[in-house]
Amino acid sequence: SCYGTTGNRDQTLGNLKRVIDRLELTTCPYIICGDFNIEVQEVSDKLVEWKLQARTMHGGASCFSKESSSTIDFFITSQMFRAQSISCYTAESGLATHRPVMLMFQSFQDTGRVK
């Protein structure tokens, strides 16, 4: 999991880049989740700039204040998960400012029984 530095996007992006670089070296699939404190589109753009096949997944607005909402809680999945059917959504919560973000693989959503 990752927690972005509030108010310091450069530090957050630098930390994220170091983590992803290390994960990419393993050649194993990975999922990073967290409160990045940066809008999801900005991280998506950075993944492209860094020439990575990883992608962001989010379930919509997840952080709320009196004045606005933002999508700063999300997942980054490695390219090895691109062929998987994965859904992402936010859940209602009693938390004051954040909604939990869920990631679910389609194979675990099917309710059909195996015979």
N, C-alpha and C positions, 0 to 999 in steps of 0.2 A: 504494500500500500504506500501511498505517497500523500504527503501534506505539503501543499505549496506555501511558500513564505508570503504572508499577507503583506500586500503593498510593495513587493519586490519581485516583479515578473522576471527580471534578468537572472536573479539568483534561482528562482524556481525553475526556469527553463534550463539553466546550467546544470542544476542537480538532476533534472529529468534526463537531460542528454547523457550525462555520465552513467545513470542507471540503465538507460536503454542500450547504450554502447556495450556495457558489460553483459547484458542479457543477450544481445545479438551475437556476441562472441561464443556463447554456449551452444548455439544452433538448436536450442530447445524452444518449444512454444512457451509464450508467456502472456500473462494478463496483469496489467498494472491498474489498480483502482485507487481512487482517492478524492480528496477535496483539494484540487489543484490551485484554487484561488486565481485562476485565469480562465477566461471564456474558452469553451471547447473549440470554437473555430480557430482561435489563435494557436492552440496546440496542434490541431489538424494541419494548419498551414506550416507549422514548424516541422512536422513529420515529413511533409513533402519536401521542404527545403533541405532537410537532413538526408533526403533520398532513401527514406525507409518505406517499407511496404506495410508497416503497422498502420492501424486505423483507430480512430476514436469511436466510441459508442456511448450514447447518452439517451436518457429517457425524457428529455425536455427540462424545463426550468426546475432547479433543485434547491436554490438558495433564495430566500425572500427577505426583503426589508419593507418598511412602510412605503418607500418610494419606488422600489423596483424589484425585479427578479432577474436571476442569472443562471446560467448553466455552467457551474464550476465543479460539480461533482459528476465524474464520469469514469469510463474505462478506456484503456488503451490495450488493444489486442494485437499480437504479432501476426504476421502474414500467414503463418501456419493455420490460423483459425478462419481464414477467408472462405474456405469451402464449407464451413460449418453453418448451420442455420441457428443463429443466436439472436435473441431478442433482448431489449433493454427497456426498462421502464422505471418510473419513480413511484413510490408507494406513499399513501397518506400516512401522516405521522403526527404525534403530539409534540414533536420537537418544535421549538420556537422559530428557528430560522432555516433549517435544512430538512429536505425530504430524503429518505434512504433511496439509493439507486440500486436496482436489481439487474443482474445479468443472468440469463437462463438459456441453456442449450436446448434446442428443439427436441432432441431425443429424450430429455427429462421432462418435457411438457406433455408428450403423448400419453393419453390415458388408456389406450388400447392394451388389452392383455395379450401376452405371448402365449401361444398354444403349443 
